[in-house]
């Protein structure tokens, strides 16, 4: 069952070893030959008083020869090295079999994971029949599900006398080993376990400063390229977005100005339409007065006239005010002609005073 409360342990050393192998795999062979001073692996495996030599490169293992650990073996190796230039640049790896090394699986408290080597060294005589000063050992974390509050590790060790003697035999050949591992026959002859190293730091081959500088430069360049690959699209997209935002802001300002102008134009058009509608709703005042002057008889005169909202009211005197209703009704401009008040007659001159109200028709309005 999945335990969601378990913690995730990240082995950064193992991750960087894997990353280095992947980068080495992707690097073209010609480029590796130019940049790396060490290419391929010379696997040295003890077999009694002899050394078995094999060459490993790009996952392909090739058995070379078996030499004695004496002066004749040294001469034999020099001849082989002169014939095979690959051995000059090969890294030397010591392969130990079950005759020279052992391994044991241990279960340790989780608290020991920070300093496994120190914890195992302190308890080594309890786990094995050896004391720390008698052996070279390494501790390897095992993958898989760990027990509750415990971790599983693999202890690999070899007696110091055996590994020291083997190192002396290898140095007699003019070689310096880089790594020593225990081959438990599960890896195969074409592989080796580089997750641990039985060689103590003082016995390992020293890496030249130039090689370290080149490797550091390659790692730095790889990191920079990786960062560029990730950051460049984001930067370009952000730059494009900012450019679009600036253009959008400019267009938005122009759109607001156009919208304001359109609003003013629409208001002006509405006012003009209202004025035209009002002008069309009633005849011109001069036209109305001319029509009224033509219709009013010569013996009738007006003393008052008022026009408002399509209604005209007139006052005046006439010998016969009643005839004015028919005269005004006959016009196409006036309708609903009526007396607004009773007609009165002057007793002396018999002239009638009148007050008439009438409606003025709009242009084009039906009668």
C-alpha positions as CSV (number, residue, x, y, z in Angstrom):
1,X,0.0,0.0,0.0
2,X,1.3,3.5,-0.9
3,X,2.6,5.4,2.1
4,X,2.0,9.1,1.6
5,X,3.9,10.0,4.8
6,X,7.2,8.6,3.5
7,X,9.9,11.0,2.7
8,X,11.7,11.2,-0.7
9,X,15.5,10.9,-0.5
10,X,17.4,12.4,-3.4
11,X,20.9,11.1,-4.1
12,X,22.5,14.0,-5.8
13,X,25.8,12.2,-6.4
14,X,24.1,9.4,-8.1
15,X,22.1,11.9,-10.2
16,X,25.1,13.8,-11.3
17,X,26.9,10.5,-12.2
18,X,23.9,9.5,-14.3
19,X,23.9,13.0,-15.9
20,X,27.6,12.8,-16.7
21,X,27.1,9.4,-18.3
22,X,24.2,10.7,-20.4
23,X,26.2,13.8,-21.5
24,X,29.1,11.5,-22.3
25,X,26.8,9.4,-24.4
26,X,25.5,12.4,-26.4
27,X,28.9,13.9,-27.0
28,X,30.3,13.0,-30.4
29,X,33.2,10.6,-30.4
30,X,35.6,13.0,-32.2
31,X,34.7,15.7,-29.7
32,X,35.4,13.4,-26.8
33,X,38.7,12.5,-28.3
34,X,39.7,16.2,-28.4
35,X,38.5,17.2,-25.0
36,X,39.1,14.1,-22.8
37,X,42.5,12.8,-22.0
38,X,41.1,9.5,-20.8
39,X,39.0,7.4,-23.1
40,X,37.7,3.9,-22.4
41,X,38.5,1.7,-19.4
42,X,41.2,-0.8,-18.8
43,X,39.7,-3.4,-16.5
44,X,42.3,-5.2,-14.3
45,X,41.1,-8.3,-12.5
46,X,43.4,-10.4,-10.2
47,X,43.5,-14.2,-10.9
48,X,45.9,-15.8,-8.4
49,X,49.4,-14.5,-9.3
50,X,48.2,-13.1,-12.7
51,X,46.3,-10.1,-13.9
52,X,43.5,-10.4,-16.4
53,X,43.3,-7.4,-18.7
54,X,40.2,-6.3,-20.8
55,X,39.3,-3.1,-22.5
56,X,35.8,-1.6,-22.2
57,X,34.5,1.3,-24.4
58,X,31.0,2.3,-25.3
59,X,29.5,-0.7,-23.6
60,X,31.7,-3.2,-25.6
61,X,34.1,-5.3,-23.6
62,X,37.2,-6.9,-25.3
63,X,39.5,-9.4,-23.5
64,X,43.1,-8.4,-24.1
65,X,45.5,-10.8,-22.3
66,X,46.6,-12.3,-19.0
67,X,50.0,-11.3,-17.6
68,X,52.1,-12.4,-14.6
69,X,52.8,-10.2,-11.6
70,X,56.5,-10.1,-12.2
71,X,59.1,-8.5,-14.4
72,X,58.2,-10.6,-17.4
73,X,54.6,-9.5,-17.0
74,X,55.7,-5.8,-17.0
75,X,57.6,-6.3,-20.2
76,X,54.7,-8.1,-21.7
77,X,52.4,-5.2,-20.9
78,X,54.8,-2.6,-22.2
79,X,54.8,-4.4,-25.6
80,X,51.0,-4.6,-25.5
81,X,50.8,-0.9,-24.7
82,X,53.1,0.0,-27.6
83,X,50.9,-1.9,-30.0
84,X,47.6,-0.7,-28.6
85,X,47.4,3.1,-28.3
86,X,44.0,2.9,-26.6
87,X,45.6,1.7,-23.4
88,X,47.6,5.0,-23.0
89,X,44.4,7.0,-22.6
90,X,42.3,4.4,-20.8
91,X,41.1,4.8,-17.2
92,X,42.3,1.9,-15.0
93,X,39.5,0.1,-13.1
94,X,40.2,-2.7,-10.6
95,X,37.6,-5.6,-10.7
96,X,37.5,-7.7,-7.6
97,X,35.8,-11.1,-7.6
98,X,34.4,-13.0,-4.6
99,X,37.9,-14.4,-3.9
100,X,39.1,-10.9,-2.9
101,X,36.0,-9.0,-1.7
102,X,32.7,-9.6,0.0
103,X,29.4,-7.8,0.3
104,X,26.6,-7.8,2.9
105,X,23.2,-6.3,3.1
106,X,22.5,-4.2,6.2
107,X,19.5,-2.5,7.7
108,X,20.3,0.7,9.4
109,X,18.3,3.4,11.2
110,X,17.1,6.2,9.0
111,X,19.1,8.7,11.1
112,X,22.3,7.1,9.9
113,X,21.7,8.1,6.2
114,X,23.6,11.4,6.6
115,X,26.9,9.7,7.6
116,X,26.7,6.0,6.5
117,X,30.4,5.5,6.3
118,X,31.1,6.7,9.9
119,X,28.2,4.6,11.3
120,X,29.3,1.5,9.5
121,X,33.0,2.0,10.4
122,X,32.0,2.3,14.1
123,X,30.0,-1.0,14.0
124,X,32.2,-2.8,11.4
125,X,33.6,-5.4,13.8
126,X,30.0,-6.3,14.7
127,X,28.9,-6.8,11.1
128,X,32.0,-8.5,9.9
129,X,35.1,-10.3,11.4
130,X,37.2,-7.3,10.4
131,X,38.2,-4.1,12.1
132,X,38.1,-0.7,10.2
133,X,41.9,-0.6,9.9
134,X,42.1,-4.0,8.3
135,X,39.9,-3.4,5.3
136,X,38.9,-0.9,2.6
137,X,35.1,-0.6,2.5
138,X,32.3,1.3,0.9
139,X,28.6,1.7,1.7
140,X,25.9,1.8,-1.1
141,X,22.3,2.8,-0.6
142,X,19.9,0.2,-2.0
143,X,16.8,1.1,-4.1
144,X,13.4,-0.1,-3.2
145,X,11.0,0.2,-0.3
146,X,12.7,0.7,3.1
147,X,11.4,-0.7,6.3
148,X,9.8,1.6,8.9
149,X,12.4,4.0,10.2
150,X,15.2,1.9,8.6
151,X,17.1,2.0,5.3
152,X,18.8,-0.9,3.4
153,X,22.4,-0.5,2.5
154,X,25.0,-2.7,0.9
155,X,28.4,-3.1,2.6
156,X,31.3,-4.0,0.2
157,X,34.8,-4.6,1.6
158,X,38.2,-6.0,0.8
159,X,41.2,-6.6,3.0
160,X,43.8,-3.9,2.8
161,X,46.6,-6.3,2.2
162,X,45.0,-7.7,-0.9
163,X,44.1,-4.3,-2.5
164,X,47.4,-2.7,-1.5
165,X,49.3,-5.6,-3.1
166,X,47.1,-5.3,-6.2
167,X,47.7,-1.6,-6.5
168,X,51.5,-2.2,-6.2
169,X,51.3,-4.7,-9.1
170,X,49.3,-2.2,-11.2
171,X,51.7,0.6,-10.5
172,X,54.6,-1.6,-11.5
173,X,53.0,-1.6,-15.0
174,X,53.1,2.2,-15.0
175,X,49.4,2.6,-14.3
176,X,47.4,4.4,-11.7
177,X,43.9,3.0,-10.8
178,X,40.9,5.2,-10.7
179,X,38.3,2.9,-9.2
180,X,37.9,-0.5,-7.5
181,X,34.6,-2.3,-7.4
182,X,33.3,-5.8,-6.5
183,X,31.9,-7.8,-9.4
184,X,29.2,-10.0,-8.0
185,X,28.6,-11.4,-11.5
186,X,25.3,-9.7,-11.9
187,X,26.7,-6.7,-13.8
188,X,28.5,-8.7,-16.5
189,X,32.0,-8.2,-17.8
190,X,30.9,-5.3,-20.1
191,X,29.7,-3.1,-17.1
192,X,31.0,-1.9,-13.8
193,X,29.4,-0.3,-10.7
194,X,30.7,3.3,-10.4
195,X,28.2,4.2,-7.5
196,X,30.9,3.4,-5.0
197,X,34.7,3.1,-4.9
198,X,36.8,0.8,-2.7
199,X,39.9,2.8,-3.4
200,X,40.6,5.4,-0.7
201,X,41.0,9.0,-1.9
202,X,44.8,9.0,-1.4
203,X,45.3,6.0,-3.7
204,X,43.2,7.2,-6.6
205,X,44.8,8.7,-9.7
206,X,45.0,12.4,-9.5
207,X,43.1,14.3,-12.2
208,X,45.1,16.9,-14.0
209,X,44.1,20.5,-13.6
210,X,43.5,21.0,-17.3
211,X,41.1,18.1,-17.3
212,X,39.3,19.5,-14.3
213,X,39.1,22.9,-15.9
214,X,37.7,21.4,-19.2
215,X,35.2,19.3,-17.3
216,X,34.1,22.2,-15.2
217,X,33.8,24.4,-18.3
218,X,31.7,21.8,-20.1
219,X,29.4,21.4,-17.1
220,X,29.1,25.2,-16.9
221,X,28.5,25.5,-20.6
222,X,25.8,22.8,-20.5
223,X,24.1,24.5,-17.6
224,X,24.2,27.8,-19.5
225,X,22.8,26.2,-22.6
226,X,20.1,24.5,-20.7
227,X,19.2,27.7,-19.0
228,X,19.2,29.5,-22.4
229,X,16.9,26.8,-23.9
230,X,14.4,27.2,-21.0
231,X,14.7,31.0,-20.6
232,X,15.0,32.2,-24.2
233,X,11.4,31.3,-25.3
234,X,10.0,32.8,-22.1
235,X,12.0,36.0,-22.6
236,X,11.0,36.3,-26.2
237,X,7.3,35.6,-25.3
238,X,7.4,38.2,-22.6
239,X,9.0,40.7,-24.9
240,X,6.3,40.0,-27.5
241,X,3.6,40.4,-24.9
242,X,5.0,43.7,-23.7
243,X,5.2,45.0,-27.3
244,X,1.6,44.0,-27.9
245,X,0.5,45.6,-24.6
246,X,2.2,48.9,-25.7
247,X,0.5,48.7,-29.1
248,X,-2.8,47.9,-27.5
249,X,-2.5,50.9,-25.1
250,X,-1.8,53.1,-28.1
251,X,-4.8,51.7,-30.1
252,X,-6.9,52.0,-27.0
253,X,-6.1,55.7,-26.6
254,X,-6.9,56.3,-30.3
255,X,-10.1,54.3,-30.0
256,X,-11.2,56.4,-27.0
257,X,-10.5,59.6,-29.1
258,X,-12.5,58.2,-32.0
259,X,-15.3,57.2,-29.7
260,X,-15.5,60.7,-28.2
261,X,-15.5,62.2,-31.7
262,X,-18.2,59.8,-32.8
263,X,-20.2,60.7,-29.7
264,X,-20.0,64.4,-30.5
265,X,-20.9,63.7,-34.2
266,X,-23.9,61.7,-33.1
267,X,-25.0,64.5,-30.7
268,X,-24.7,67.1,-33.5
269,X,-26.6,64.8,-35.9
270,X,-29.4,64.4,-33.3
271,X,-29.6,68.1,-32.7
272,X,-29.7,68.8,-36.5
273,X,-32.5,66.2,-36.9
274,X,-34.5,67.8,-34.1
275,X,-34.1,71.2,-35.7
276,X,-35.1,69.8,-39.1
277,X,-38.1,68.1,-37.5
278,X,-39.2,71.3,-35.8
279,X,-38.7,73.2,-38.9
280,X,-40.7,70.6,-40.9
281,X,-43.4,70.5,-38.2
282,X,-44.8,74.0,-39.0
283,X,-44.9,76.3,-42.0
284,X,-42.6,79.3,-42.1
285,X,-43.9,82.4,-40.2
286,X,-43.7,84.5,-43.3
287,X,-45.7,82.0,-45.3
288,X,-48.4,81.9,-42.6
289,X,-48.6,85.7,-42.4
290,X,-48.8,86.0,-46.2
291,X,-51.6,83.5,-46.4
292,X,-53.5,85.3,-43.6
293,X,-53.1,88.6,-45.3
294,X,-54.4,87.2,-48.6
295,X,-57.5,85.7,-46.9
296,X,-58.5,88.6,-44.7
297,X,-60.8,91.0,-46.6
298,X,-59.8,94.6,-47.0
299,X,-62.5,95.9,-44.7
300,X,-61.2,93.8,-41.9
301,X,-58.1,94.5,-39.8
302,X,-56.3,92.6,-37.1
303,X,-55.2,94.1,-33.8
304,X,-53.6,91.0,-32.3
305,X,-52.0,87.7,-33.5
306,X,-50.2,85.0,-31.4
307,X,-48.8,81.7,-32.7
308,X,-47.7,78.9,-30.4
309,X,-47.3,75.1,-30.8
310,X,-49.3,75.0,-34.1
311,X,-52.1,77.2,-32.8
312,X,-52.8,80.7,-34.1
313,X,-55.0,83.2,-32.3
314,X,-56.1,86.5,-33.9
315,X,-58.2,89.4,-32.8
316,X,-59.6,92.3,-34.8
317,X,-62.7,94.1,-36.2
318,X,-64.8,93.3,-39.2
319,X,-68.1,94.4,-40.7
320,X,-69.1,90.7,-40.8
321,X,-66.9,88.5,-38.5
322,X,-69.0,85.4,-39.2
323,X,-67.8,85.2,-42.8
324,X,-64.2,85.0,-41.7
325,X,-64.7,81.4,-40.5
326,X,-65.5,80.1,-43.9
327,X,-62.8,82.2,-45.6
328,X,-60.1,80.8,-43.3
329,X,-61.4,77.2,-43.4
330,X,-61.0,77.3,-47.2
331,X,-57.2,77.6,-46.9
332,X,-55.0,74.6,-47.1
333,X,-52.9,76.0,-44.3
334,X,-55.6,76.4,-41.6
335,X,-58.0,74.1,-40.0
336,X,-60.4,73.9,-37.0
337,X,-61.2,77.6,-37.3
338,X,-63.5,78.7,-34.4
339,X,-64.4,81.7,-32.3
340,X,-62.5,81.8,-29.0
341,X,-65.1,84.2,-27.5
342,X,-68.5,85.7,-28.4
343,X,-68.5,88.3,-31.2
344,X,-69.4,91.9,-29.9
345,X,-70.8,94.7,-32.0
346,X,-70.0,98.4,-31.6
347,X,-73.4,100.3,-31.2
348,X,-72.1,103.4,-33.0
349,X,-70.4,102.1,-36.2
350,X,-71.9,98.6,-36.2
351,X,-68.3,97.0,-36.4
352,X,-68.0,93.5,-34.9
353,X,-65.1,92.7,-32.6
354,X,-63.9,89.0,-32.9
355,X,-61.4,86.6,-31.4
356,X,-60.7,83.5,-33.6
357,X,-58.5,80.5,-32.8
358,X,-57.3,78.2,-35.6
359,X,-54.8,75.3,-36.1
360,X,-51.9,75.7,-38.5
361,X,-51.2,72.5,-40.5
362,X,-47.7,71.2,-40.8
363,X,-46.1,70.7,-44.2
364,X,-47.4,67.6,-45.8
365,X,-50.0,67.0,-43.0
366,X,-53.4,65.6,-44.1
367,X,-56.3,68.0,-44.1
